[in-house]
Amino acid sequence: MTEIEKMKRYIARTKLDDSRYYLDLIEAIAIAKTAQTYDDALDAVSLAFKYGQAKGYRAAKAEVRA
């Protein structure tokens, strides 16, 4: 099993509410464009994960407040 397959399996096994927490098309396009212009595409991947972490943190805080 490749690392990508493991990641997809991990995501599939995690119950997520896609309507509240996801990378939308505009954000995905912006990251893809960034990956093309950065000297190191890993910076764009890192940005995507940090952004996802921040979105998840904020979603969790909002859920606690509700």
RAVEN-V103618 format. One line per field, one symbol per residue. psi: psi as a letter, one per 30 degrees, with the letter a starting at -180 (. if undefined). Layout:
psi: ???
This chain:
psi: kleeeeeeeeeefkjkjfffjljleeeeeeeeeeeffkejffeeeeeeeeeeeeeeeeeeeeeee.
